[in-house]
Amino acid sequence: MEEKQHKRAIRAWTMYDWANSAFATTIMAAVLPVYYSSVAAAGIPAHMATAYWGFTTSISALLAAILSPVLGAVADFQGSKKKFLTIFMVIGVTGTALLYFVRSGDYLLASLFFLFGNIGFAGSLVYYDALLPHVARPDEIDQVSSRGYAMGYIGGGVLLAINLVMIMLVPSFFPEEQAGTITQLMTRLSFVTVAVWWFIFTLPLLKTVSEPPRRLMPGEENFKPIQASFSRLAKTFKDIRRFRDLALFLLAFWIYANGIGTIITMATIYGAEIGISQTTLIGTLLMVQFLAAPFAIGFGWLSKKIGTKTCIYLSLTIYTLIAIAGYFLKHEWQFWVLGAAVATVQGGSQALSRSLMGKMIPKSKSAEFYGFFAVFEKFANILGPALFGLVSTIMGESRLSIVSLVIFFGLGIFILTKVNVERGIQSAQLDEKEMDASNQLAAGTPA
């Protein structure tokens, strides 16, 4: 019975990847950016619309990054990871649903609603990730994390495909003079489908996954939540030497994630620059969504055979080859091939980075540390795009920009070699034992 409940909890946990990835594909990547520039920002110069969208994305990511460690520590202190996940999910779902009311010229309203949607999306992921070490046993954490990413790719891809059919096909059944109006309506309805999808497929997690037990650190018995969060963050920074390998991993992750994030965010605009058609760009995006799912699961299986770090090395090596091959990209079939290559490693690199982090953090501080993980993840899109833009400006084209990303993969691999995972796991276990002893003493029982 206990094993059956364990498997149900894992399935419910992975469903949240299926749920929230609809926001990443339809809202962040494919539909809303186009609607924002062509409809919401109608009447203002195109370059200003792009700038406003960039500012909106940056501000929401920055707010989420600043809040994540503090609220993560609060959730650990209160024993309320599921509660905080629910709060941020509701904020995200509400902001997304309100995008339905954005019409021509409403770019400020679109920015405001997307701001709430993205904060809800990013914030909820902190607590979702923090539940991973509690849901998965140590020997299965790689596989469970990979399964979550696979579910996310499939779920996000399925709803994106449905929404693209709504937007591109449904208007063809109406008179030509109504086509533009129907296209806008279908686009606005696609935002609602994301909100509904996100909410409904979150319910299994809320119903099935148990809230991890609350554990107090010495002296926290009379602390208020915010006071406890800053106290915990201060202690974490003070004891950073104990978590040396975890800190080194976060640095390595931040560096190589800059390369991964830049390939993801700049691939479409790079393809457009060299003449790749919009059909190929959209088609490749959908292909990556579905092809990445089995490879994410495959990397989870492979990590059992050759180790998590070795799998990450492999994925970063393939990314390095992709960046080099991008320089020679000329034909549309080559874009499809490179897209397929990205799909083979995108899910695996992200899933195994998340699970490797989970192995080296104390369970009782999982939300706090995944808050830091979220900070590094959000700031991983700063250096890469900046280097890409700088090289493009200097050279007058972007071919050398894509090659320049090998710096991030090479340096990330080098720093990752300095991470001793076993020592990191032992540090986390030692911290957990000290926490257990403190709680037993506070309860008046022998340690």
DRENZA-367370 format. One line per 8 residues: number of its first residue (from 1); their letters; for each residue x, y, z of C-alpha. Coordinates in steps of 0.5 Angstrom, whole numbers, plus 500, padded with zeros to 3 digits. Layout:
N
NUM) a) X Y Z  ...
***
This chain:
447
1) meekqhkr) 500 500 500  506 505 502  509 503 495  503 505 491  502 511 495  509 513 493  508 512 486  502 516 486
9) airawtmy) 505 522 489  511 521 484  506 521 478  502 527 481  509 531 482  511 530 475  504 533 473  505 539 475
17) dwansafa) 511 540 470  505 538 465  501 543 468  506 549 468  510 548 462  504 551 458  505 557 460  513 557 458
25) ttimaavl) 511 555 451  504 559 449  505 565 453  513 566 454  515 563 447  511 562 442  504 566 442  504 572 447
33) pvyyssva) 510 575 444  507 576 437  501 578 440  504 583 444  508 586 438  503 586 433  496 587 437  498 590 444
41) aagipahm) 503 594 442  500 597 436  501 604 434  508 604 437  515 603 433  516 596 433  523 597 436  520 600 442
49) ataywgft) 515 594 443  521 589 443  524 593 448  518 594 452  517 586 452  524 585 454  523 590 460  517 586 462
57) tsisalla) 520 580 462  527 582 465  523 586 471  518 579 472  524 575 472  528 580 477  523 580 482  522 572 482
65) ailspvlg) 529 572 483  530 577 489  523 573 492  525 566 491  531 565 497  527 569 502  520 566 501  523 559 500
73) avadfqgs) 526 560 507  520 562 510  516 556 507  522 551 510  521 555 517  513 554 516  513 547 513  508 550 508
81) kkkfltif) 512 548 501  505 546 498  501 552 501  506 557 497  506 553 491  499 554 491  499 561 492  504 563 486
89) mvigvtgt) 500 558 482  494 562 483  497 568 482  500 566 475  493 563 473  490 569 474  495 573 471  495 569 465
97) allyfvrs) 487 569 464  487 576 465  491 577 458  484 575 455  482 582 456  488 585 452  486 588 446  489 593 441
105) gdyllasl) 494 598 444  493 595 451  501 594 452  501 596 459  496 592 461  499 586 457  506 587 461  502 588 468
113) fflfgnig) 498 581 467  504 578 464  508 580 470  504 577 475  503 571 470  511 570 470  512 571 477  507 566 479
121) fagslvyy) 510 561 474  517 562 477  515 563 484  511 556 484  517 552 481  521 554 487  517 550 491  515 545 486
129) dallphva) 523 543 485  523 543 493  518 538 494  523 533 489  528 531 495  521 529 499  517 525 493  523 521 490
137) rpdeidqv) 528 517 494  535 518 493  536 512 488  531 515 484  531 522 484  535 523 477  529 519 474  524 522 477
145) ssrgyamg) 526 529 475  527 527 468  520 524 468  518 531 470  521 534 465  519 529 460  512 531 462  513 538 461
153) yigggvll) 515 538 454  509 533 452  504 537 456  507 544 454  507 542 446  500 539 446  497 545 448  501 549 444
161) ainlvmim) 499 545 438  492 546 440  493 553 440  497 554 434  491 550 430  486 555 434  490 561 431  492 559 424
169) lvpsffpe) 486 554 422  480 556 425  480 563 422  480 560 415  473 557 416  470 565 417  469 570 411  476 574 409
177) eqagtitq) 474 580 412  473 577 419  479 573 419  483 578 423  478 579 428  477 571 429  485 570 429  485 575 435
185) lmtrlsfv) 479 572 439  483 565 438  489 568 441  486 571 447  482 564 448  489 561 448  491 565 454  485 562 457
193) tvavwwfi) 486 555 455  493 556 459  490 558 465  485 553 465  490 547 463  495 550 469  490 550 474  487 543 473
201) ftlpllkt) 493 539 472  496 542 479  490 539 483  493 532 483  499 535 486  495 538 491  491 532 493  496 527 493
209) vsepprrl) 503 530 495  504 530 502  507 537 506  514 535 508  515 536 516  517 542 519  524 542 522  526 548 526
217) mpgeenfk) 533 550 527  536 552 534  534 558 537  528 559 532  522 557 537  520 564 538  521 567 531  517 570 526
225) piqasfsr) 517 567 519  520 573 516  525 573 522  527 566 521  528 567 513  533 572 514  536 568 520  537 562 516
233) laktfkdi) 539 566 509  545 569 514  547 562 517  547 559 510  552 564 507  556 564 514  556 556 513  558 556 506
241) rrfrdlal) 564 552 507  560 546 509  556 547 502  563 548 498  561 543 493  554 545 492  556 552 492  561 550 486
249) fllafwiy) 556 546 483  551 553 483  557 557 480  558 551 474  550 551 473  550 558 472  556 559 467  553 553 463
257) angigtii) 546 555 463  548 561 460  550 558 454  544 553 454  539 559 455  542 563 450  541 557 445  534 557 447
265) tmatiyga) 532 564 447  536 566 441  535 560 436  529 563 433  531 570 432  538 567 429  534 563 424  530 568 422
273) eigisqtt) 536 573 421  540 567 416  533 566 412  530 560 415  522 561 414  517 562 419  514 555 418  521 551 419
281) ligtllmv) 522 556 426  515 554 429  515 547 426  522 546 429  520 549 436  514 544 436  519 538 434  523 540 440
289) qflaapfa) 518 540 445  516 532 443  523 530 441  526 532 448  521 528 452  524 521 451  531 524 451  530 527 458
297) igfgwlsk) 527 520 460  533 517 457  538 521 460  535 519 467  536 512 465  543 513 463  545 517 469  544 510 473
305) kigtktci) 549 507 468  554 512 468  553 517 473  549 524 474  555 528 473  558 524 467  551 525 463  551 533 464
313) ylsltiyt) 558 533 461  556 529 455  550 534 454  554 540 455  559 537 450  553 536 445  551 543 446  558 545 444
321) liaiagyf) 558 541 438  551 544 436  554 551 437  560 550 433  555 547 427  551 553 428  556 557 425  556 553 418
329) lkhewqfw) 548 553 418  545 555 411  539 551 409  533 549 413  534 542 413  540 544 417  536 548 422  531 542 423
337) vlgaavat) 537 537 425  540 542 430  533 543 433  533 535 434  540 535 437  538 540 442  532 536 443  537 530 445
345) vqggsqal) 540 534 451  535 540 453  531 536 458  537 531 460  541 537 462  536 541 466  533 535 469  539 532 472
353) srslmgkm) 542 539 474  536 539 478  536 532 481  544 533 482  542 539 486  537 535 490  542 530 492  547 535 495
361) ipksksae) 542 540 499  539 538 506  531 536 506  529 541 511  532 547 507  530 544 500  526 551 499  531 555 501
369) fygffavf) 536 552 497  532 551 491  530 559 492  538 560 490  537 555 484  532 559 482  536 566 482  542 562 479
377) ekfanilg) 537 560 473  534 567 472  541 570 472  543 565 467  540 569 461  544 575 462  551 574 460  550 569 454
385) palfglvs) 545 574 451  550 580 452  556 576 449  551 574 443  549 581 442  556 584 443  559 579 438  554 580 433
393) timgesrl) 555 588 434  562 588 433  562 583 427  556 585 423  553 578 423  551 573 428  555 567 426  561 568 431
401) sivslvif) 556 569 436  553 562 436  560 559 436  562 564 442  557 560 447  562 554 447  566 559 452  560 557 457
409) fglgifil) 560 550 456  567 549 457  568 553 463  562 550 466  565 543 465  571 545 468  568 548 474  563 542 475
417) tkvnverg) 570 537 475  571 540 481  565 538 485  565 532 489  558 530 489  559 524 495  562 530 499  556 534 498
425) iqsaqlde) 551 529 500  555 528 506  555 535 508  547 535 507  546 529 511  551 532 517  547 538 517  540 534 517
433) kemdasnq) 543 530 523  544 536 527  537 539 525  534 532 527  538 533 534  536 540 535  529 538 534  529 532 539
441) laagtpa) 532 537 544  527 542 543  522 537 544  525 534 550  527 527 547  534 524 547  538 526 541
***
